[in-house]
Amino acid sequence: MSNQAKVVLASACVFSLGIIGYVHYKQHLDRNQLHSGVLKDIERRQRRKAENLFVLQQQIDLAKELKKEPELNRT
Protein backbone atom coordinates (compact mmCIF):
# COMPACT_ATOMS: atom_id res chain seq x y z
CA MET A 1 0.00 0.00 0.00
CA SER A 2 1.39 3.37 -0.95
CA ASN A 3 1.94 6.22 1.45
CA GLN A 4 -0.72 8.29 -0.27
CA ALA A 5 -3.31 5.52 0.23
CA LYS A 6 -2.34 5.21 3.90
CA VAL A 7 -2.77 8.96 4.41
CA VAL A 8 -6.17 8.93 2.70
CA LEU A 9 -7.30 5.93 4.77
CA ALA A 10 -6.07 7.50 8.01
CA SER A 11 -7.73 10.86 7.25
CA ALA A 12 -11.00 9.11 6.34
CA CYS A 13 -10.89 7.20 9.65
CA VAL A 14 -10.17 10.36 11.64
CA PHE A 15 -12.95 12.22 9.82
CA SER A 16 -15.43 9.39 10.49
CA LEU A 17 -14.48 9.22 14.17
CA GLY A 18 -14.86 12.99 14.40
CA ILE A 19 -18.36 12.82 12.95
CA ILE A 20 -19.34 9.96 15.28
CA GLY A 21 -17.98 11.86 18.28
CA TYR A 22 -19.84 15.02 17.29
CA VAL A 23 -23.13 13.14 16.86
CA HIS A 24 -22.80 11.56 20.32
CA TYR A 25 -21.93 14.94 21.85
CA LYS A 26 -24.90 16.59 20.12
CA GLN A 27 -27.25 13.81 21.31
CA HIS A 28 -26.06 14.27 24.88
CA LEU A 29 -26.50 18.04 24.65
CA ASP A 30 -30.00 17.74 23.15
CA ARG A 31 -31.04 15.23 25.81
CA ASN A 32 -29.87 17.60 28.57
CA GLN A 33 -31.77 20.50 26.99
CA LEU A 34 -34.95 18.44 26.79
CA HIS A 35 -34.57 17.44 30.43
CA SER A 36 -34.06 21.05 31.51
CA GLY A 37 -37.20 21.98 29.57
CA VAL A 38 -39.17 19.42 31.56
CA LEU A 39 -37.79 20.80 34.82
CA LYS A 40 -38.71 24.35 33.81
CA ASP A 41 -42.22 23.19 32.94
CA ILE A 42 -42.62 21.54 36.35
CA GLU A 43 -41.42 24.72 38.08
CA ARG A 44 -43.83 26.81 35.98
CA ARG A 45 -46.74 24.56 36.93
CA GLN A 46 -45.85 24.77 40.62
CA ARG A 47 -45.60 28.56 40.42
CA ARG A 48 -49.01 28.79 38.71
CA LYS A 49 -50.52 26.48 41.31
CA ALA A 50 -49.16 28.65 44.13
CA GLU A 51 -50.50 31.80 42.43
CA ASN A 52 -53.92 30.19 41.95
CA LEU A 53 -54.02 29.14 45.60
CA PHE A 54 -53.13 32.69 46.65
CA VAL A 55 -55.89 34.16 44.49
CA LEU A 56 -58.35 31.58 45.80
CA GLN A 57 -57.45 32.46 49.39
CA GLN A 58 -57.95 36.15 48.61
CA GLN A 59 -61.38 35.41 47.16
CA ILE A 60 -62.33 33.36 50.22
CA ASP A 61 -61.25 36.20 52.53
CA LEU A 62 -63.19 38.73 50.45
CA ALA A 63 -66.29 36.52 50.52
CA LYS A 64 -66.04 36.31 54.32
CA GLU A 65 -65.78 40.10 54.56
CA LEU A 66 -68.78 40.57 52.28
CA LYS A 67 -70.82 38.15 54.38
CA LYS A 68 -69.93 40.09 57.53
CA GLU A 69 -71.01 43.47 56.04
CA PRO A 70 -74.75 42.75 56.04
CA GLU A 71 -74.48 41.58 59.64
CA LEU A 72 -72.84 44.88 60.59
CA ASN A 73 -75.48 46.92 58.75
CA ARG A 74 -78.37 45.09 60.49
CA THR A 75 -77.29 46.00 64.00
C-alpha positions, 0 to 999 in steps of 0.5 A: 500500500502506498503512502498516499493511500495510507494517508487517505485511509487515516484521514477518512478514519479520523474524519469518520471518528470525528463525525461519530464523536460530534453526533454523540456529543450533540445527542447528549447536549439535546437530551440535557436541553430536553430534560431542563425543559421538563424541569422548567415546565414543572417549576412553571406549573408549581408557580401557577398552582401557588398563584392560583391558591393565593388568588383563591385564598384572597377570594375566600377572605373577600367573601367572608368580609362581604358576608360580615357586612350585612351583619354589621349593617343590620345592628 
